[in-house]
Amino acid sequence: MPVPAEHVPVAFSGEGSGHGALSWGQRSIWLAMLRQGWLSMGGRIPLPPGTTVEGVADELSFMMGRFQSLRTRLRFDTGGRPTQELSESGEIMLEVYDAATGEDPAAVAAAVEAGYLGTPRDFVNEWPLRMGVVRHLGAPAFLVVITCHLVTDGAGMAVLSRETQERVSEPVAGIQGLELARWQHSPAGQRQSTLALHHLERTLRSVAPRRLPTSEDPREPRHWTGQLDSQALAAVLPAISERTGADSSSILMALFAIAVSRRGLLRPAVIRPLVSNRFRPGLANAVLNLVQSGMCVFDVADRTVDDVIRQARRSFIAANKNTYFDPDGEHALVERIAANQSPDTEPWSPYAWAFFNDRRRSARAESSAPPTPELAEKLRDATTFRWTQKKQNPYEPLFLHLEDNGGSLQLIVEADTHHVSPADNEGLARDIEALGIAAAFDGGLRTGVTAGLPAPCPPRAGPAPR
């Protein structure tokens, strides 16, 4: 971690103060952080010529004053349960780093980012935002901004960035954190939670939990992230969408369910899609974490791929409608189900499901001229796969993220190699691509999974590097 050349104190003030419970989205991400370590958003940004440290400090003051979630810190009771405290005003430090003559400022910014991400966070005394400027030859060259995921989700971060760039002066639109938490703990909020938890209970009781298998190729560090970039998959999705009536999120969740079933990782496939909840009144532009995970169950045996896609469309709609509940209620539900099971029955846990997170701005499969099978295979030849991260502190055991990358679709598979081998990690991404391409030209394509028989062994990717 580079040593700052300066610490610039930045005062701020804004509307609102008080103390209260965490909102459901905050509570959900807090529980995830207890399993994984603190989660963050942000990165490093090149600065345009003419940028000054004073200008960056003024921008930081604006952000802290406008967005209440940036002025919120945690308090803990004697049992370790967190609540939130909103401050009306305060002071935060902007750190300034100097790249030495001949030193690459981008490399210094990368080192600052790594330091911000790796330094333990003080949730009680530290503001949830870390910001630094990297100067080169006396002029600001890079901005590094890292915020704790308790502040907001990806959609909220886009709102924060846009309103900061535009220096929006109108009052903040929509509900704020403490106000939202109060509504969620009101009788109306608890009724909403109860209805949603009833749906979750029906889903949980519809299938017996099965744990991810033990990997034959465990690694240290144990948690690996693989990334596949596919122009071919992006090109064929519109044809599948037009035939099935499903959006691309539903299509890709269905392909993921088939892939984990074919590889014998989860049968039936229990998939937990992340739901934003921003379609609810007053939440569209909130700079808050509103994401919670729903649940969908797929028994893909003896079915066509189109059948599974149509089921995914219905299941995804139901998950979006019913993924707005008190996470403590979910925990109590899981414990109640476990209490009624025999002692040797697998309980519900992150090892009995996989997460699915579509980070793209739109799930709509844009209409375009469908490629021929020959063109799709040619595009597939350009597909790339690489390992982007290997770390010891955990992810969830199995997680698929989707990103847009120009004309490519990125499939990012995070997995615990003690349960999902590196070969299966890469294989899942490649299976999804292959299934999507094949399904685009064959509406009767079967899943390749047969009820009562062991999962087939798809062709494996080459051995993963050590």
Buried (B, 14 or more C-beta within 10 A) or exposed (E): EBEBEEEBEBEBEBEBEBEBBBBBBBBBBBBBBEEBBBBBBBBBEEBEEEBEBEEBBEBBBBBBBBBBBBBBBBEEEEEEEBEBBBBBEBEBBBBBBBBEEEEEBBEBBBBBBEBBBEEEBEBEEBBBBBBBBBBBEEEBBBBBBBBBBBBBBBBBBBBBBEBBEEEBEEEBEBBBBBBBBBBBBEEEBBEBBEEBBEBBBEBBEEBEBBEBBEBEBBBEEBBBBBBBBBBBBBBBBBBBBEEBEBBBBBBBBBBBBBBBBBBBBBBBBBBBBBBBBBEBEBBBBBBBBBBBBBBBBBBBBEBBBBBBBBBBBEBBEBBBBBBBBBBEBBEEBBEEBBEEEEEEEEBBEBBBBBBBBBBBEEBEBEEEEBBEBEBBEEBBEEBEBEBEEBEEEBBBBBBBBBBEEEEBBBBBBBBBBBBBBBBBBBBBBBBBBBBBBBBBBEEEBBBBBEEEEEBEEBEEBEEBEE
